[in-house]
């Protein structure tokens, strides 16, 4: 696989790839969602924080994709 120039090997050693650690580590920090309050639209913290983790994952993946393509 090449980067677009013939003879140049593809490299995945971009510092932007470290941003992909964020959506993996963030949900593992249980102290973030070990509570019932605050509530957002009647949903406890745990449920809406899971949706926020999904958004963080999508945003960080999009940033890394765009910066490394």
C-alpha positions as CSV (number, residue, x, y, z in Angstrom):
1,X,0.0,0.0,0.0
2,X,1.3,3.5,-0.8
3,X,0.6,7.0,0.2
4,X,0.0,8.2,-3.3
5,X,3.6,8.5,-4.4
6,X,5.2,5.5,-6.0
7,X,7.8,3.8,-4.0
8,X,6.8,5.4,-0.7
9,X,5.7,2.9,1.9
10,X,2.7,3.7,4.0
11,X,3.3,4.6,7.6
12,X,0.9,4.5,10.5
13,X,3.2,6.3,12.9
14,X,1.4,9.6,13.1
15,X,1.1,11.3,16.5
16,X,-2.6,11.8,15.7
17,X,-3.2,8.1,16.3
18,X,-2.7,8.7,20.0
19,X,-6.0,10.5,20.0
20,X,-7.7,7.1,19.5
21,X,-6.7,6.1,23.0
22,X,-9.2,8.6,24.4
23,X,-12.4,6.7,23.5
24,X,-10.9,3.5,24.9
25,X,-9.6,4.9,28.2
26,X,-12.4,7.3,29.0
27,X,-15.2,4.7,29.5
28,X,-12.8,2.7,31.8
29,X,-12.7,5.6,34.3
30,X,-15.6,4.4,36.5
31,X,-15.5,7.3,38.9
32,X,-16.9,9.5,36.1
33,X,-20.3,7.7,36.0
34,X,-20.5,6.3,39.5
35,X,-23.5,8.5,40.4
36,X,-27.2,9.0,39.8
37,X,-27.1,12.7,39.6
38,X,-27.1,15.0,37.6
39,X,-30.0,14.0,35.4
40,X,-30.4,15.2,31.8
41,X,-34.0,15.2,30.5
42,X,-34.8,12.7,33.2
43,X,-32.1,10.2,32.3
44,X,-29.5,9.4,35.0
45,X,-25.8,10.3,34.5
46,X,-24.8,6.8,33.4
47,X,-27.1,6.7,30.4
48,X,-26.4,10.1,28.9
49,X,-22.7,9.7,29.6
50,X,-22.6,6.5,27.5
51,X,-24.0,8.6,24.6
52,X,-21.4,11.2,25.3
53,X,-18.7,8.5,25.1
54,X,-20.0,7.5,21.7
55,X,-19.8,11.1,20.5
56,X,-16.2,11.4,21.8
57,X,-15.3,8.2,19.9
58,X,-16.9,9.4,16.6
59,X,-15.3,12.8,16.9
60,X,-11.8,11.5,17.7
61,X,-12.0,8.9,15.0
62,X,-13.1,11.5,12.4
63,X,-10.3,13.9,13.5
64,X,-7.6,11.2,13.2
65,X,-9.0,10.0,9.8
66,X,-8.9,13.5,8.4
67,X,-5.5,14.4,9.8
68,X,-3.8,11.2,8.6
69,X,-5.3,10.6,5.1
